[in-house]
Amino acid sequence: MKNSSNKKLQYGWWVSFAGSFNMIISSGPTFQASSTLFRAIEDEFGWSRALVSGVASFGRFGGALLGPLEGWLTDKFGSGIMVLIGFLLGGLGLILFSLIDSPIEYYITFFIFSLGYSIGGFVPSIVAVNLWMTKYRTTGMAIVIAGSSLSGLLVPLIIWGIDEYGWRYTYFLFGIISILFAPILKKIIGKKPDNDKKETNFKSPNKLDSGKDFTLSESLQTQAFWSLSISHALVNFSVGAISAHIYLHLTDFNGVNLSPAMSGLIMSLMAISAFTFQILGGILGDKINKRALLPIFIFIQSVSLIIITFTENFFGATIFAVLWGVGFGARTPLFHAIRGELFGRKHFGTISGVLSFPMVLSMMVSPVIVGWSFDMTGSYESSFLIMTFLCFMATFTILFIKKPD
């Protein structure tokens, strides 16, 4: 039994690293570099800031609308099938996106590849880790999530590709890469454990571990479900807006006013910091009560937003990048791993899909709201302050989590 448990744990690490690579491909050019892409689109077509950045909201609409269904399908058909379908659809969407010439084509093709990477990206990867890992669940999930931050290191490369070859060729190439890696990731992530028994003699250091597999209807009746859902929505309002607007804010004349190269450096620093503290947050989450850790890191994310709101130089932007990585990075794996502790593994995909619905909605509306605010005022200050307030509220709402009965 012990040897079987060790083999399961060993393959669980492979699943975690494959999920991390999944996130690099699925979120690098489409999430981390979205603000860079929006600048290129704005420069070529001259469309308004709200129209250009609003596509991020539209693209996430599919994820919000189909999130619960994606989770249920992952539980029913397995992570491998979902990764294969999602990556093929995402790659095709990027190829079509490289051919657009109108706002309608812009929105439709963005929706296609966003939907594809929503189907085959985070949800099946995190479900697979939750299936394979128990003792090191948070660390395994942190490795998957860290792939999204690590993909931020692609931003300078994407900026270079756009400057040298244009955004069309650059995103066409990423579409081909996605299609090529689809069957490889499907094979690794799609493998299932020989049995569904948890590691023996393991006792979670978190008092929130229920030791029970909740159904969706049972989880909906718990206070923990709603506390998690509301808190995650509040903190992720700023994540959606920052991903869509940070490069624009860094390069705007009335913003931080940095060069494209310096802005790319700041975004790389954000990625490195987030990656580092996502791994650290995962390790801490396997040893310390997550409910005690979450308010601390959410508060740090709030502080970083205040700094980027008022900074006017490279030094201030650097402080923001580091603190954003600490707060956003460390609290992200804690949010996702705590779901597995609270509600178990059997229906994890379905519960996560429903639990994430308000979170994805907040990420969906924030880019267009912030873009509209900028068009009206010529500044990000008021919208960034609102994001700070929402994030700060989450430091209190997260405290209402308790072990479900």
Secondary structure as a PSIPRED ss2 file (coil, helix, strand):
# PSIPRED VFORMAT (PSIPRED V4.0)

   1 M C   1.000  0.000  0.000
   2 K H   0.000  1.000  0.000
   3 N H   0.000  1.000  0.000
   4 S H   0.000  1.000  0.000
   5 S H   0.000  1.000  0.000
   6 N H   0.000  1.000  0.000
   7 K H   0.000  1.000  0.000
   8 K H   0.000  1.000  0.000
   9 L H   0.000  1.000  0.000
  10 Q H   0.000  1.000  0.000
  11 Y H   0.000  1.000  0.000
  12 G H   0.000  1.000  0.000
  13 W H   0.000  1.000  0.000
  14 W H   0.000  1.000  0.000
  15 V H   0.000  1.000  0.000
  16 S H   0.000  1.000  0.000
  17 F H   0.000  1.000  0.000
  18 A H   0.000  1.000  0.000
  19 G H   0.000  1.000  0.000
  20 S H   0.000  1.000  0.000
  21 F H   0.000  1.000  0.000
  22 N H   0.000  1.000  0.000
  23 M H   0.000  1.000  0.000
  24 I H   0.000  1.000  0.000
  25 I H   0.000  1.000  0.000
  26 S H   0.000  1.000  0.000
  27 S H   0.000  1.000  0.000
  28 G H   0.000  1.000  0.000
  29 P H   0.000  1.000  0.000
  30 T H   0.000  1.000  0.000
  31 F H   0.000  1.000  0.000
  32 Q H   0.000  1.000  0.000
  33 A C   1.000  0.000  0.000
  34 S H   0.000  1.000  0.000
  35 S H   0.000  1.000  0.000
  36 T H   0.000  1.000  0.000
  37 L H   0.000  1.000  0.000
  38 F H   0.000  1.000  0.000
  39 R H   0.000  1.000  0.000
  40 A H   0.000  1.000  0.000
  41 I H   0.000  1.000  0.000
  42 E H   0.000  1.000  0.000
  43 D H   0.000  1.000  0.000
  44 E H   0.000  1.000  0.000
  45 F H   0.000  1.000  0.000
  46 G C   1.000  0.000  0.000
  47 W C   1.000  0.000  0.000
  48 S C   1.000  0.000  0.000
  49 R H   0.000  1.000  0.000
  50 A H   0.000  1.000  0.000
  51 L H   0.000  1.000  0.000
  52 V H   0.000  1.000  0.000
  53 S H   0.000  1.000  0.000
  54 G H   0.000  1.000  0.000
  55 V H   0.000  1.000  0.000
  56 A H   0.000  1.000  0.000
  57 S H   0.000  1.000  0.000
  58 F H   0.000  1.000  0.000
  59 G H   0.000  1.000  0.000
  60 R H   0.000  1.000  0.000
  61 F H   0.000  1.000  0.000
  62 G H   0.000  1.000  0.000
  63 G H   0.000  1.000  0.000
  64 A H   0.000  1.000  0.000
  65 L H   0.000  1.000  0.000
  66 L H   0.000  1.000  0.000
  67 G H   0.000  1.000  0.000
  68 P H   0.000  1.000  0.000
  69 L H   0.000  1.000  0.000
  70 E H   0.000  1.000  0.000
  71 G H   0.000  1.000  0.000
  72 W H   0.000  1.000  0.000
  73 L H   0.000  1.000  0.000
  74 T H   0.000  1.000  0.000
  75 D H   0.000  1.000  0.000
  76 K H   0.000  1.000  0.000
  77 F H   0.000  1.000  0.000
  78 G C   1.000  0.000  0.000
  79 S H   0.000  1.000  0.000
  80 G H   0.000  1.000  0.000
  81 I H   0.000  1.000  0.000
  82 M H   0.000  1.000  0.000
  83 V H   0.000  1.000  0.000
  84 L H   0.000  1.000  0.000
  85 I H   0.000  1.000  0.000
  86 G H   0.000  1.000  0.000
  87 F H   0.000  1.000  0.000
  88 L H   0.000  1.000  0.000
  89 L H   0.000  1.000  0.000
  90 G H   0.000  1.000  0.000
  91 G H   0.000  1.000  0.000
  92 L H   0.000  1.000  0.000
  93 G H   0.000  1.000  0.000
  94 L H   0.000  1.000  0.000
  95 I H   0.000  1.000  0.000
  96 L H   0.000  1.000  0.000
  97 F H   0.000  1.000  0.000
  98 S C   1.000  0.000  0.000
  99 L C   1.000  0.000  0.000
 100 I C   1.000  0.000  0.000
 101 D C   1.000  0.000  0.000
 102 S C   1.000  0.000  0.000
 103 P H   0.000  1.000  0.000
 104 I H   0.000  1.000  0.000
 105 E H   0.000  1.000  0.000
 106 Y H   0.000  1.000  0.000
 107 Y H   0.000  1.000  0.000
 108 I H   0.000  1.000  0.000
 109 T H   0.000  1.000  0.000
 110 F H   0.000  1.000  0.000
 111 F H   0.000  1.000  0.000
 112 I H   0.000  1.000  0.000
 113 F H   0.000  1.000  0.000
 114 S H   0.000  1.000  0.000
 115 L H   0.000  1.000  0.000
 116 G H   0.000  1.000  0.000
 117 Y H   0.000  1.000  0.000
 118 S H   0.000  1.000  0.000
 119 I H   0.000  1.000  0.000
 120 G H   0.000  1.000  0.000
 121 G C   1.000  0.000  0.000
 122 F H   0.000  1.000  0.000
 123 V H   0.000  1.000  0.000
 124 P H   0.000  1.000  0.000
 125 S H   0.000  1.000  0.000
 126 I H   0.000  1.000  0.000
 127 V H   0.000  1.000  0.000
 128 A H   0.000  1.000  0.000
 129 V H   0.000  1.000  0.000
 130 N H   0.000  1.000  0.000
 131 L H   0.000  1.000  0.000
 132 W H   0.000  1.000  0.000
 133 M C   1.000  0.000  0.000
 134 T C   1.000  0.000  0.000
 135 K C   1.000  0.000  0.000
 136 Y C   1.000  0.000  0.000
 137 R H   0.000  1.000  0.000
 138 T H   0.000  1.000  0.000
 139 T H   0.000  1.000  0.000
 140 G H   0.000  1.000  0.000
 141 M H   0.000  1.000  0.000
 142 A H   0.000  1.000  0.000
 143 I H   0.000  1.000  0.000
 144 V H   0.000  1.000  0.000
 145 I H   0.000  1.000  0.000
 146 A H   0.000  1.000  0.000
 147 G H   0.000  1.000  0.000
 148 S H   0.000  1.000  0.000
 149 S H   0.000  1.000  0.000
 150 L H   0.000  1.000  0.000
 151 S H   0.000  1.000  0.000
 152 G H   0.000  1.000  0.000
 153 L H   0.000  1.000  0.000
 154 L H   0.000  1.000  0.000
 155 V H   0.000  1.000  0.000
 156 P H   0.000  1.000  0.000
 157 L H   0.000  1.000  0.000
 158 I H   0.000  1.000  0.000
 159 I H   0.000  1.000  0.000
 160 W H   0.000  1.000  0.000
 161 G H   0.000  1.000  0.000
 162 I H   0.000  1.000  0.000
 163 D H   0.000  1.000  0.000
 164 E H   0.000  1.000  0.000
 165 Y H   0.000  1.000  0.000
 166 G C   1.000  0.000  0.000
 167 W H   0.000  1.000  0.000
 168 R H   0.000  1.000  0.000
 169 Y H   0.000  1.000  0.000
 170 T H   0.000  1.000  0.000
 171 Y H   0.000  1.000  0.000
 172 F H   0.000  1.000  0.000
 173 L H   0.000  1.000  0.000
 174 F H   0.000  1.000  0.000
 175 G H   0.000  1.000  0.000
 176 I H   0.000  1.000  0.000
 177 I H   0.000  1.000  0.000
 178 S H   0.000  1.000  0.000
 179 I H   0.000  1.000  0.000
 180 L H   0.000  1.000  0.000
 181 F H   0.000  1.000  0.000
 182 A H   0.000  1.000  0.000
 183 P H   0.000  1.000  0.000
 184 I H   0.000  1.000  0.000
 185 L H   0.000  1.000  0.000
 186 K H   0.000  1.000  0.000
 187 K H   0.000  1.000  0.000
 188 I H   0.000  1.000  0.000
 189 I H   0.000  1.000  0.000
 190 G C   1.000  0.000  0.000
 191 K C   1.000  0.000  0.000
 192 K C   1.000  0.000  0.000
 193 P C   1.000  0.000  0.000
 194 D C   1.000  0.000  0.000
 195 N C   1.000  0.000  0.000
 196 D C   1.000  0.000  0.000
 197 K C   1.000  0.000  0.000
 198 K C   1.000  0.000  0.000
 199 E C   1.000  0.000  0.000
 200 T C   1.000  0.000  0.000
 201 N C   1.000  0.000  0.000
 202 F C   1.000  0.000  0.000
 203 K C   1.000  0.000  0.000
 204 S C   1.000  0.000  0.000
 205 P C   1.000  0.000  0.000
 206 N C   1.000  0.000  0.000
 207 K C   1.000  0.000  0.000
 208 L C   1.000  0.000  0.000
 209 D C   1.000  0.000  0.000
 210 S C   1.000  0.000  0.000
 211 G C   1.000  0.000  0.000
 212 K C   1.000  0.000  0.000
 213 D C   1.000  0.000  0.000
 214 F C   1.000  0.000  0.000
 215 T C   1.000  0.000  0.000
 216 L H   0.000  1.000  0.000
 217 S H   0.000  1.000  0.000
 218 E H   0.000  1.000  0.000
 219 S H   0.000  1.000  0.000
 220 L H   0.000  1.000  0.000
 221 Q C   1.000  0.000  0.000
 222 T C   1.000  0.000  0.000
 223 Q H   0.000  1.000  0.000
 224 A H   0.000  1.000  0.000
 225 F H   0.000  1.000  0.000
 226 W H   0.000  1.000  0.000
 227 S H   0.000  1.000  0.000
 228 L H   0.000  1.000  0.000
 229 S H   0.000  1.000  0.000
 230 I H   0.000  1.000  0.000
 231 S H   0.000  1.000  0.000
 232 H H   0.000  1.000  0.000
 233 A H   0.000  1.000  0.000
 234 L H   0.000  1.000  0.000
 235 V H   0.000  1.000  0.000
 236 N H   0.000  1.000  0.000
 237 F H   0.000  1.000  0.000
 238 S H   0.000  1.000  0.000
 239 V H   0.000  1.000  0.000
 240 G H   0.000  1.000  0.000
 241 A H   0.000  1.000  0.000
 242 I H   0.000  1.000  0.000
 243 S H   0.000  1.000  0.000
 244 A H   0.000  1.000  0.000
 245 H H   0.000  1.000  0.000
 246 I H   0.000  1.000  0.000
 247 Y H   0.000  1.000  0.000
 248 L H   0.000  1.000  0.000
 249 H H   0.000  1.000  0.000
 250 L H   0.000  1.000  0.000
 251 T H   0.000  1.000  0.000
 252 D C   1.000  0.000  0.000
 253 F C   1.000  0.000  0.000
 254 N C   1.000  0.000  0.000
 255 G C   1.000  0.000  0.000
 256 V C   1.000  0.000  0.000
 257 N C   1.000  0.000  0.000
 258 L C   1.000  0.000  0.000
 259 S C   1.000  0.000  0.000
 260 P H   0.000  1.000  0.000
 261 A H   0.000  1.000  0.000
 262 M H   0.000  1.000  0.000
 263 S H   0.000  1.000  0.000
 264 G H   0.000  1.000  0.000
 265 L H   0.000  1.000  0.000
 266 I H   0.000  1.000  0.000
 267 M H   0.000  1.000  0.000
 268 S H   0.000  1.000  0.000
 269 L H   0.000  1.000  0.000
 270 M H   0.000  1.000  0.000
 271 A H   0.000  1.000  0.000
 272 I H   0.000  1.000  0.000
 273 S H   0.000  1.000  0.000
 274 A H   0.000  1.000  0.000
 275 F H   0.000  1.000  0.000
 276 T H   0.000  1.000  0.000
 277 F H   0.000  1.000  0.000
 278 Q H   0.000  1.000  0.000
 279 I H   0.000  1.000  0.000
 280 L H   0.000  1.000  0.000
 281 G H   0.000  1.000  0.000
 282 G H   0.000  1.000  0.000
 283 I H   0.000  1.000  0.000
 284 L H   0.000  1.000  0.000
 285 G H   0.000  1.000  0.000
 286 D C   1.000  0.000  0.000
 287 K C   1.000  0.000  0.000
 288 I C   1.000  0.000  0.000
 289 N C   1.000  0.000  0.000
 290 K H   0.000  1.000  0.000
 291 R H   0.000  1.000  0.000
 292 A H   0.000  1.000  0.000
 293 L H   0.000  1.000  0.000
 294 L H   0.000  1.000  0.000
 295 P H   0.000  1.000  0.000
 296 I H   0.000  1.000  0.000
 297 F H   0.000  1.000  0.000
 298 I H   0.000  1.000  0.000
 299 F H   0.000  1.000  0.000
 300 I H   0.000  1.000  0.000
 301 Q H   0.000  1.000  0.000
 302 S H   0.000  1.000  0.000
 303 V H   0.000  1.000  0.000
 304 S H   0.000  1.000  0.000
 305 L H   0.000  1.000  0.000
 306 I H   0.000  1.000  0.000
 307 I H   0.000  1.000  0.000
 308 I H   0.000  1.000  0.000
 309 T H   0.000  1.000  0.000
 310 F H   0.000  1.000  0.000
 311 T C   1.000  0.000  0.000
 312 E C   1.000  0.000  0.000
 313 N C   1.000  0.000  0.000
 314 F H   0.000  1.000  0.000
 315 F H   0.000  1.000  0.000
 316 G H   0.000  1.000  0.000
 317 A H   0.000  1.000  0.000
 318 T H   0.000  1.000  0.000
 319 I H   0.000  1.000  0.000
 320 F H   0.000  1.000  0.000
 321 A H   0.000  1.000  0.000
 322 V H   0.000  1.000  0.000
 323 L H   0.000  1.000  0.000
 324 W H   0.000  1.000  0.000
 325 G H   0.000  1.000  0.000
 326 V H   0.000  1.000  0.000
 327 G H   0.000  1.000  0.000
 328 F H   0.000  1.000  0.000
 329 G H   0.000  1.000  0.000
 330 A H   0.000  1.000  0.000
 331 R H   0.000  1.000  0.000
 332 T H   0.000  1.000  0.000
 333 P H   0.000  1.000  0.000
 334 L H   0.000  1.000  0.000
 335 F H   0.000  1.000  0.000
 336 H H   0.000  1.000  0.000
 337 A H   0.000  1.000  0.000
 338 I H   0.000  1.000  0.000
 339 R H   0.000  1.000  0.000
 340 G H   0.000  1.000  0.000
 341 E H   0.000  1.000  0.000
 342 L H   0.000  1.000  0.000
 343 F H   0.000  1.000  0.000
 344 G C   1.000  0.000  0.000
 345 R C   1.000  0.000  0.000
 346 K C   1.000  0.000  0.000
 347 H C   1.000  0.000  0.000
 348 F H   0.000  1.000  0.000
 349 G H   0.000  1.000  0.000
 350 T H   0.000  1.000  0.000
 351 I H   0.000  1.000  0.000
 352 S H   0.000  1.000  0.000
 353 G H   0.000  1.000  0.000
 354 V H   0.000  1.000  0.000
 355 L H   0.000  1.000  0.000
 356 S C   1.000  0.000  0.000
 357 F H   0.000  1.000  0.000
 358 P H   0.000  1.000  0.000
 359 M H   0.000  1.000  0.000
 360 V H   0.000  1.000  0.000
 361 L H   0.000  1.000  0.000
 362 S H   0.000  1.000  0.000
 363 M H   0.000  1.000  0.000
 364 M H   0.000  1.000  0.000
 365 V H   0.000  1.000  0.000
 366 S H   0.000  1.000  0.000
 367 P H   0.000  1.000  0.000
 368 V H   0.000  1.000  0.000
 369 I H   0.000  1.000  0.000
 370 V H   0.000  1.000  0.000
 371 G H   0.000  1.000  0.000
 372 W H   0.000  1.000  0.000
 373 S H   0.000  1.000  0.000
 374 F H   0.000  1.000  0.000
 375 D H   0.000  1.000  0.000
 376 M H   0.000  1.000  0.000
 377 T H   0.000  1.000  0.000
 378 G C   1.000  0.000  0.000
 379 S C   1.000  0.000  0.000
 380 Y C   1.000  0.000  0.000
 381 E H   0.000  1.000  0.000
 382 S H   0.000  1.000  0.000
 383 S H   0.000  1.000  0.000
 384 F H   0.000  1.000  0.000
 385 L H   0.000  1.000  0.000
 386 I H   0.000  1.000  0.000
 387 M H   0.000  1.000  0.000
 388 T H   0.000  1.000  0.000
 389 F H   0.000  1.000  0.000
 390 L H   0.000  1.000  0.000
 391 C H   0.000  1.000  0.000
 392 F H   0.000  1.000  0.000
 393 M H   0.000  1.000  0.000
 394 A H   0.000  1.000  0.000
 395 T H   0.000  1.000  0.000
 396 F H   0.000  1.000  0.000
 397 T H   0.000  1.000  0.000
 398 I H   0.000  1.000  0.000
 399 L H   0.000  1.000  0.000
 400 F H   0.000  1.000  0.000
 401 I C   1.000  0.000  0.000
 402 K C   1.000  0.000  0.000
 403 K C   1.000  0.000  0.000
 404 P C   1.000  0.000  0.000
 405 D C   1.000  0.000  0.000
